[in-house]
Amino acid sequence: MPASILEEVGHLLGVALIRDTATRLSCPSCGSAHVAQVLGDNGGISYVCTACGHSWS
C-alpha cells in the first residue's frame, strides 16, 4: 500500500502512460499516429493513415 496519495497518483499516471503508448497505432509507411480504424471487406478490420493514405489490415 502506498505511503501517500502522491505515490498512488504517480503509480496510476505511469500505468496510464504505458497503456496509452502500447495501444497507439502508427502508419507502417510514414510513421504517423493519425490512423483510423475502418471496416474492411468481408467484415474484417482495416486501418488507414489519414496523413498519407496508406491502408493495411
Distance bins in CASP14 RR format, pairs under 12 A and 6 or more apart:
PFRMAT RR
TARGET T0000
AUTHOR 0000-0000-0000
RMODE 2
METHOD distances of the structure
MODEL  1
1 7 0 0 0 0 1 0 0 0 0 0 0
1 8 0 0 0 0 1 0 0 0 0 0 0
1 11 0 0 0 0 0 1 0 0 0 0 0
2 8 1 0 1 0 0 0 0 0 0 0 0
2 9 0 0 0 0 1 0 0 0 0 0 0
2 10 0 0 0 0 1 0 0 0 0 0 0
2 11 1 0 0 1 0 0 0 0 0 0 0
2 12 0 0 0 0 0 1 0 0 0 0 0
3 11 0 0 0 0 0 1 0 0 0 0 0
4 10 0 0 0 0 0 1 0 0 0 0 0
4 11 0 0 0 0 0 1 0 0 0 0 0
5 11 0 0 0 0 0 1 0 0 0 0 0
5 12 0 0 0 0 0 1 0 0 0 0 0
6 12 0 0 0 0 0 1 0 0 0 0 0
6 13 0 0 0 0 0 1 0 0 0 0 0
7 13 0 0 0 0 0 1 0 0 0 0 0
7 14 0 0 0 0 0 1 0 0 0 0 0
8 14 0 0 0 0 0 1 0 0 0 0 0
8 15 0 0 0 0 0 1 0 0 0 0 0
9 15 0 0 0 0 0 1 0 0 0 0 0
9 16 0 0 0 0 0 1 0 0 0 0 0
10 16 0 0 0 0 1 0 0 0 0 0 0
10 17 0 0 0 0 1 0 0 0 0 0 0
11 17 0 0 0 0 0 1 0 0 0 0 0
11 18 0 0 0 0 0 1 0 0 0 0 0
12 18 0 0 0 0 0 1 0 0 0 0 0
12 19 0 0 0 0 0 1 0 0 0 0 0
13 19 0 0 0 0 0 1 0 0 0 0 0
13 20 0 0 0 0 0 1 0 0 0 0 0
14 20 0 0 0 0 1 0 0 0 0 0 0
14 21 0 0 0 0 0 1 0 0 0 0 0
14 22 0 0 0 0 0 1 0 0 0 0 0
15 21 0 0 0 0 0 1 0 0 0 0 0
15 22 0 0 0 0 0 1 0 0 0 0 0
16 22 0 0 0 0 0 1 0 0 0 0 0
16 23 0 0 0 0 0 1 0 0 0 0 0
17 23 0 0 0 0 0 1 0 0 0 0 0
17 24 0 0 0 0 0 1 0 0 0 0 0
18 24 0 0 0 0 0 1 0 0 0 0 0
20 33 0 0 0 0 0 1 0 0 0 0 0
21 33 0 0 0 0 0 1 0 0 0 0 0
23 33 0 0 0 0 0 1 0 0 0 0 0
23 35 0 0 0 0 0 1 0 0 0 0 0
23 37 0 0 0 0 0 1 0 0 0 0 0
24 31 0 0 0 0 0 1 0 0 0 0 0
24 32 0 0 0 0 0 1 0 0 0 0 0
24 33 1 0 1 0 0 0 0 0 0 0 0
24 34 0 0 0 0 0 1 0 0 0 0 0
24 35 0 0 0 0 1 0 0 0 0 0 0
25 31 0 0 0 0 1 0 0 0 0 0 0
25 32 0 0 0 0 1 0 0 0 0 0 0
25 33 1 0 0 1 0 0 0 0 0 0 0
25 34 0 0 0 0 1 0 0 0 0 0 0
25 35 1 0 1 0 0 0 0 0 0 0 0
25 36 0 0 0 0 1 0 0 0 0 0 0
25 37 0 0 0 0 1 0 0 0 0 0 0
25 45 0 0 0 0 0 1 0 0 0 0 0
25 46 0 0 0 0 0 1 0 0 0 0 0
25 47 1 0 0 1 0 0 0 0 0 0 0
25 48 0 0 0 0 0 1 0 0 0 0 0
25 49 0 0 0 0 1 0 0 0 0 0 0
25 50 0 0 0 0 0 1 0 0 0 0 0
25 54 0 0 0 0 0 1 0 0 0 0 0
25 56 0 0 0 0 1 0 0 0 0 0 0
26 32 1 0 0 1 0 0 0 0 0 0 0
26 33 1 0 1 0 0 0 0 0 0 0 0
26 34 0 0 0 0 1 0 0 0 0 0 0
26 35 1 0 0 1 0 0 0 0 0 0 0
26 47 0 0 0 0 0 1 0 0 0 0 0
26 49 0 0 0 0 1 0 0 0 0 0 0
26 51 0 0 0 0 0 1 0 0 0 0 0
26 52 0 0 0 0 0 1 0 0 0 0 0
26 54 0 0 0 0 0 1 0 0 0 0 0
26 56 0 0 0 0 0 1 0 0 0 0 0
27 33 1 0 0 1 0 0 0 0 0 0 0
27 34 1 0 0 1 0 0 0 0 0 0 0
27 35 1 0 1 0 0 0 0 0 0 0 0
27 36 0 0 0 0 0 1 0 0 0 0 0
27 47 0 0 0 0 1 0 0 0 0 0 0
27 48 0 0 0 0 1 0 0 0 0 0 0
27 49 1 1 0 0 0 0 0 0 0 0 0
27 50 0 0 0 0 1 0 0 0 0 0 0
27 51 1 0 0 1 0 0 0 0 0 0 0
27 52 1 0 0 1 0 0 0 0 0 0 0
27 53 0 0 0 0 1 0 0 0 0 0 0
27 54 1 0 1 0 0 0 0 0 0 0 0
27 55 0 0 0 0 1 0 0 0 0 0 0
27 56 0 0 0 0 1 0 0 0 0 0 0
28 35 0 0 0 0 1 0 0 0 0 0 0
28 47 0 0 0 0 1 0 0 0 0 0 0
28 48 0 0 0 0 0 1 0 0 0 0 0
28 49 0 0 0 0 1 0 0 0 0 0 0
28 52 0 0 0 0 0 1 0 0 0 0 0
28 53 0 0 0 0 0 1 0 0 0 0 0
28 54 1 0 0 1 0 0 0 0 0 0 0
28 55 0 0 0 0 0 1 0 0 0 0 0
28 56 1 0 0 1 0 0 0 0 0 0 0
28 57 0 0 0 0 0 1 0 0 0 0 0
29 35 0 0 0 0 0 1 0 0 0 0 0
29 47 0 0 0 0 0 1 0 0 0 0 0
29 48 0 0 0 0 0 1 0 0 0 0 0
29 49 1 0 0 1 0 0 0 0 0 0 0
29 51 0 0 0 0 1 0 0 0 0 0 0
29 52 1 0 1 0 0 0 0 0 0 0 0
29 53 0 0 0 0 1 0 0 0 0 0 0
29 54 1 1 0 0 0 0 0 0 0 0 0
29 55 0 0 0 0 1 0 0 0 0 0 0
29 56 0 0 0 0 1 0 0 0 0 0 0
30 49 1 0 0 1 0 0 0 0 0 0 0
30 50 0 0 0 0 0 1 0 0 0 0 0
30 51 1 0 1 0 0 0 0 0 0 0 0
30 52 1 0 1 0 0 0 0 0 0 0 0
30 53 0 0 0 0 1 0 0 0 0 0 0
30 54 1 0 0 1 0 0 0 0 0 0 0
30 56 0 0 0 0 0 1 0 0 0 0 0
31 49 1 0 0 1 0 0 0 0 0 0 0
31 51 0 0 0 0 1 0 0 0 0 0 0
31 52 0 0 0 0 1 0 0 0 0 0 0
31 53 0 0 0 0 0 1 0 0 0 0 0
31 54 0 0 0 0 1 0 0 0 0 0 0
32 47 0 0 0 0 0 1 0 0 0 0 0
32 48 0 0 0 0 0 1 0 0 0 0 0
32 49 1 0 1 0 0 0 0 0 0 0 0
32 50 1 0 0 1 0 0 0 0 0 0 0
32 51 1 1 0 0 0 0 0 0 0 0 0
32 52 1 0 0 1 0 0 0 0 0 0 0
32 53 0 0 0 0 1 0 0 0 0 0 0
32 54 0 0 0 0 1 0 0 0 0 0 0
33 47 0 0 0 0 0 1 0 0 0 0 0
33 49 0 0 0 0 1 0 0 0 0 0 0
33 50 0 0 0 0 1 0 0 0 0 0 0
33 51 0 0 0 0 1 0 0 0 0 0 0
34 47 0 0 0 0 0 1 0 0 0 0 0
34 48 0 0 0 0 1 0 0 0 0 0 0
34 49 1 0 0 1 0 0 0 0 0 0 0
34 50 1 0 1 0 0 0 0 0 0 0 0
34 51 1 0 1 0 0 0 0 0 0 0 0
34 52 0 0 0 0 1 0 0 0 0 0 0
34 53 0 0 0 0 1 0 0 0 0 0 0
34 54 0 0 0 0 0 1 0 0 0 0 0
35 45 0 0 0 0 0 1 0 0 0 0 0
35 46 0 0 0 0 0 1 0 0 0 0 0
35 47 1 0 1 0 0 0 0 0 0 0 0
35 48 1 0 0 1 0 0 0 0 0 0 0
35 49 1 0 1 0 0 0 0 0 0 0 0
35 50 1 0 0 1 0 0 0 0 0 0 0
35 51 0 0 0 0 1 0 0 0 0 0 0
35 52 0 0 0 0 0 1 0 0 0 0 0
35 53 0 0 0 0 0 1 0 0 0 0 0
35 54 0 0 0 0 1 0 0 0 0 0 0
35 55 0 0 0 0 1 0 0 0 0 0 0
35 56 0 0 0 0 1 0 0 0 0 0 0
36 45 0 0 0 0 0 1 0 0 0 0 0
36 46 0 0 0 0 1 0 0 0 0 0 0
36 47 1 0 0 1 0 0 0 0 0 0 0
36 48 1 0 1 0 0 0 0 0 0 0 0
36 49 0 0 0 0 1 0 0 0 0 0 0
36 50 1 0 1 0 0 0 0 0 0 0 0
36 51 0 0 0 0 0 1 0 0 0 0 0
36 53 0 0 0 0 1 0 0 0 0 0 0
36 54 0 0 0 0 0 1 0 0 0 0 0
36 55 0 0 0 0 1 0 0 0 0 0 0
36 56 0 0 0 0 0 1 0 0 0 0 0
37 44 0 0 0 0 0 1 0 0 0 0 0
37 45 1 0 0 1 0 0 0 0 0 0 0
37 46 1 0 0 1 0 0 0 0 0 0 0
37 47 1 0 1 0 0 0 0 0 0 0 0
37 48 0 0 0 0 1 0 0 0 0 0 0
37 49 0 0 0 0 0 1 0 0 0 0 0
37 50 0 0 0 0 0 1 0 0 0 0 0
37 55 0 0 0 0 0 1 0 0 0 0 0
37 56 0 0 0 0 0 1 0 0 0 0 0
37 57 0 0 0 0 0 1 0 0 0 0 0
38 44 0 0 0 0 1 0 0 0 0 0 0
38 45 1 0 0 1 0 0 0 0 0 0 0
38 46 1 0 1 0 0 0 0 0 0 0 0
38 47 1 0 0 1 0 0 0 0 0 0 0
38 48 1 0 1 0 0 0 0 0 0 0 0
38 49 0 0 0 0 0 1 0 0 0 0 0
38 50 0 0 0 0 0 1 0 0 0 0 0
38 53 0 0 0 0 0 1 0 0 0 0 0
38 55 1 0 0 1 0 0 0 0 0 0 0
38 56 0 0 0 0 0 1 0 0 0 0 0
38 57 0 0 0 0 1 0 0 0 0 0 0
39 45 1 0 0 1 0 0 0 0 0 0 0
39 46 1 0 0 1 0 0 0 0 0 0 0
39 47 0 0 0 0 0 1 0 0 0 0 0
39 48 0 0 0 0 0 1 0 0 0 0 0
39 57 0 0 0 0 0 1 0 0 0 0 0
40 46 1 0 1 0 0 0 0 0 0 0 0
40 47 0 0 0 0 1 0 0 0 0 0 0
40 48 0 0 0 0 1 0 0 0 0 0 0
40 55 0 0 0 0 1 0 0 0 0 0 0
40 56 0 0 0 0 0 1 0 0 0 0 0
40 57 1 0 0 1 0 0 0 0 0 0 0
41 55 0 0 0 0 0 1 0 0 0 0 0
41 57 0 0 0 0 1 0 0 0 0 0 0
42 57 0 0 0 0 0 1 0 0 0 0 0
43 57 0 0 0 0 0 1 0 0 0 0 0
44 57 1 0 0 1 0 0 0 0 0 0 0
45 55 0 0 0 0 0 1 0 0 0 0 0
45 56 0 0 0 0 0 1 0 0 0 0 0
45 57 1 0 0 1 0 0 0 0 0 0 0
46 53 0 0 0 0 0 1 0 0 0 0 0
46 54 0 0 0 0 0 1 0 0 0 0 0
46 55 1 0 1 0 0 0 0 0 0 0 0
46 56 1 0 0 1 0 0 0 0 0 0 0
46 57 1 0 1 0 0 0 0 0 0 0 0
47 53 0 0 0 0 0 1 0 0 0 0 0
47 54 0 0 0 0 1 0 0 0 0 0 0
47 55 1 0 0 1 0 0 0 0 0 0 0
47 56 1 0 1 0 0 0 0 0 0 0 0
47 57 1 0 0 1 0 0 0 0 0 0 0
48 54 1 0 0 1 0 0 0 0 0 0 0
48 55 1 0 1 0 0 0 0 0 0 0 0
48 56 0 0 0 0 1 0 0 0 0 0 0
48 57 0 0 0 0 1 0 0 0 0 0 0
49 55 1 0 0 1 0 0 0 0 0 0 0
49 56 0 0 0 0 1 0 0 0 0 0 0
END
